[in-house]
Amino acid sequence: MRERKGRGIAIGDSDFKSIIDKNCLYVDKTEFIKHIIDTESMVTLITRPRRFGKTLNMSTLNYFFNIDEKESSYLFKDKKIMKAGEEYTSKQNEYPVIFLSMNGMINTTYNGMIKDCRYTIQEMYGRHMYLLESEKIYGYEKNLINDILETREDEETIKICIRKLAEMLYRHFGRKPILLLDEYDVPIQNAYVYGYYEEAIGFFKSFYGRTFKDNPNLEKTVITGVSRVSKESIFSRSK
């Protein structure tokens, strides 16, 4: 009997480009890009259970908006977002994007969490090393970039790293960046399990507060996670 061949299912693959390039089965959800563009809210929080496609959606947003991914524009050929009109398609690959995933920040101690945080931020800054060659970035800012790339920064620097990167990208490109923050609550839930929740919540109140509170350098922010934000929000800036 002749073996039947069909399109594969990309189990465990959350990278939009990888799935499209391998011609795997893909349910077209690109119309949600239109929702992100249309919303007047500066911050959109998407809470869904694990394995619900949140990271794939964030990857899709990255490839659509990211000014550094122009060569990947073909990924959206024949996708629903391309039928939404010029008002939306004109925004493709027009923004600097800060993409940060907290999914790997799983550690049994507070110090280990901070170490994980340093490496996660190092990876984030590594995608924007061209700023070191930019004439629009000041000398002390380039020193800060190098400190982060060498994981020499202290905790206070970690807390302002996204805010500072947004400021530098805005100055370099002349366009406010879009921030994509995936699985924001993973290190907090992990801290609860391993008994250093109070330390972790204190750190992230400051980290997220300084990132979002009155930040004039962000165009939009999309956040994913499992937990809904409580009344005593971790996104409120602490002193």
N, C-alpha and C positions, 0 to 999 in steps of 0.2 A: 504494500500500500504506500502511496506517495505521501511523504510527510508534509503536513500543512504548515506553512510559515506565515506569521503575522507580525504585527508591530508589538514590540516588547513593552513591559511595564517597568518603569524605572523605580524599583523598590529601593528605598533608602537614599535616593538622589533628590536633593532639594535645590539643585542649580538649574535655573530656567534654560540657560544656553546649552548645557549638557543634554537635557531632555529633548530639546528641539533638534539639536545637531544629530542625535542618535535616532531621531524619528520615532521616539517612544510615544505611547499613548499619552495624550494631554487633553484635559478638559479645559476649554478656553474660558478663563476667568478674567481676561484682560480688561473687561468693561469696568472692573473695580478701579482701574487707573483713572477713569472719568470721574468716579466718585471722589477720589483723593484730590483731583484738580478742582472739582466743584465746591467741595466743603469750605465753608468760611472759617472753620476752626483751624487754629495753628497747630494743634496737636490732636492726632487721631490714635486712640488706644483700641486695639483689636485683641479681645480675650477669647481664646478657644482652647479646648483640651489638647493634650499632646497628640502628635501625629495627625494634625488636622490641616496641614498644608500651609501653616503660617510662614515658615521660612521660605518655601517656594514662592509665595506671594511677594515676600520682601525682595527676593532675588529678581523677580519679574519687574518690580518697581525700580530696582537698581539699574537693570539693563535698559529700561525705557527712558529714565530721566538722566542717567549719568553722562556727563559731557565727555568723560574718558572712554565711553563705550560706543562711540559712533560707528565703529566697524561692526558692531553687533546689531545694527538697526534692522538687518534682514530677518532677525528672529521674529519680528512682529508682522511680517508679510502675511496677508490673509487672516490676521487675527482681528477680533471684533473691535478693538480700540482704533484700528486704522479706518474703520467705517464711521467713526463718531464725529468726523468733521475736522476742518483745519484748525479750529479753536483748540483742539486737543493734540492733533498730530504735530502741530508746530512746536509743542513743548518737548518733543522727543529729543533726547541727548542734548538738552540745553542747560542743565544745571550741574554744578558740582554736587557730589553726593558723599555723605559720611555714612558708612555702613558699619555698624558695630553689633556683633552677636555676643550675648552673655552666656550662651549655652554651654561653653566649655569651662565656666567658672564654678567648678565643683571641687571643694576642698574641705578637709576635716578641721581646719583651724583658721582663725582670723588672719594670722600672718600668711598662711598659705593662700587665702582668698586674695589678699593684697598682691601677692606675687603673681597669681593668675591674672589679676586685673592689669598689672604692669605688662604682661606678655600680650594680653588682648589689645591693649592700647598701642603697644609697639606695632602689632600687625596693622592696626587701623592707620597709624601715622605712616607706616611703610608704603601704603598705597598712594601717599601724597608727597613722596620724597622730592618731587620736582619743585616744591616750595623752597628747597634749599638753594635753588638756582634763580629764584625770582627776585627781581630788583624791587618788588613791592613789599617784600618781607624784611623786617628790621633785623639787625645783627643779633640782638638779644633773643628774638623769636627763633632764629636759626639755632642758637645755642640750646634753647628749650627743645626744639625738634631733635637735635642730636642727643640730648640727655634722655629723651623718651626712647629713641631708637636704641640707645645703649642701656635702657632700663635703669637709669641713674636717678630718676625723679623721685621726690618724696611724696607722701600721701596728699599734702595740700596741692601739689602740682597735678596729681591724678584727678583731683576733684574739679579742676578747671580745664582739663585737657580738651574736652569736646567743645566747650565754649570758645577756647582759644583757637582751635582748629577752624571752627566756623568763621571766626573773625578773619583769619588769614586767608581762607578760601574766598570769602566775599571780597576782600581787597585785591586778591590776585586775579580773579575772574570778572569782578564787577557784577556778579550775580550772587544772591544769597543761596547758600547750599540747602539741600534737603537732607534731613537726618533720618536714617532708618535704624531703629534700635530693636533688635530681635531678642526675644526671651528675657525681657528686662528683670523678671522676678526669680530666675534660676538661682543666682547666688544667695538671695534672701531666703528662699525656701530651704536651700541647702544649709544655710547658717542655723535655721531653726532645728533641723534634724540633728546637727552636730553640736548644738549647745552654745553658739556664740551669736545668737540672734540680736541681742541688744547692741553689741559692738557693730555688727553689720548694718543694722537699721540706722544707727547714728551716722555711719559713713555714707550710706546711700542717700539719706535725706539731704546731706550736703552735696553729694555728687550729682544727683538728679536735679536738686534745687538750683544749683549754679548753672546747670546745663539749660534748663527750661525757663527759669524765672526771669521775666523781663529781658529775654535775649533778643536783641534787635537784628542779629546776624543770621537768623534761620528763616527760610522761606516756608517750609512745612516740616512737621515731624510725624512719623508713623512709628508706633510702638506696638509690639506684640508680647503676649505673655498668657499665662493661665489665670493669674490672680487679678481681680478687679481692684481698682484703687479704693482704699478705705477713706473714711472721713478724715482721719489723721494722715493725710497723704504724704508718702515718701517723696513726692515731687515738690513739697513745700521746702523752701530753703531754710536751713537751720543756721543759727549764729555760729 
